[in-house]
Amino acid sequence: MLEEVASHGFIVVGINHPHVAAVVRYPDRHIIKTSYKQRAKNAQGKAQLINLNAQDISFVLNKINELESAKDDFWNHADLSKIGIMGHSFGGRTATKVIHQDSRIKCGINMDGGAQNEDLAEQLAKPFMFMIAEKSFLYNENFPAYASETKPFLDRINELANAENSNTKVQTIKDIGHSGFIDTPLQLNATMIMRLVAWFKPSLLDGSARMVSDIHVNVVLPNIVKFFDENLKNKNDTIAK
């Protein structure tokens, strides 16, 4: 995904957030390891972590601004007036948080991530797209938090999207699950052995590796590029269906 976005002329910066990523190594060689069991599980812990992640993003942008001001050979040629953000799952929640907090970020995408209630209290002031996976476990009525979190979230983003002069867009991607936005389907479609793995463990993708890979390449990626082209480059092309 990042390669695809970069191939269209965007500079892509990825962040490994401490206490979210499995391993983060700092310049002084200090390492923070976080297992899945160690990650925040309750609402308060998640909210704190989302706020910290948003601060991480602003910190990175500050450092990039410093490099630009120092006439860095690379960053001195970047247009830092046109910055977008995207995130998947927990990263999507973080994207929805930081776009409120950092004026340098002009638009954003939340891929199957939900959002904190306070981040949807008012209409988003900047262009923002929520990409929803039709088969995501998050939107299954049997999901434990469906009634308390998922349904109110879906109702609210659709309300925002349908409002007059809305900056919010909601796009549901058919026939994919939560992992359809990341590189997993491409990896599972790479070889016959990996396709067999996906076949015997269908919960990995909520569909065949080949089908989900096709949707990822021909629908998900073009829509992401289209959104950033439209909102950062002022290009207007037809969105992929």
Protein Blocks (a to p, Z undefined) as FASTA:
>chain_A
ZZmmmmnopacdddddehkambdcdfkopacdddfklpcfbfklmmmmmmmmmmmmmmmm
mmmmmmmmnopaklmmpcfkbccdddehjlmmmmmmmmmmmmkbmbdcdehkbpafklmm
pccfbdcdddddfklmklpcklmklmmmmmmmmmmmmmmmmpghiabdcdddehiafklm
mmklmmmmmpmklmmmmmmmmmlnopafklmmmmmmmmmmmmmmmmmmmmmnopacdddZ
Z
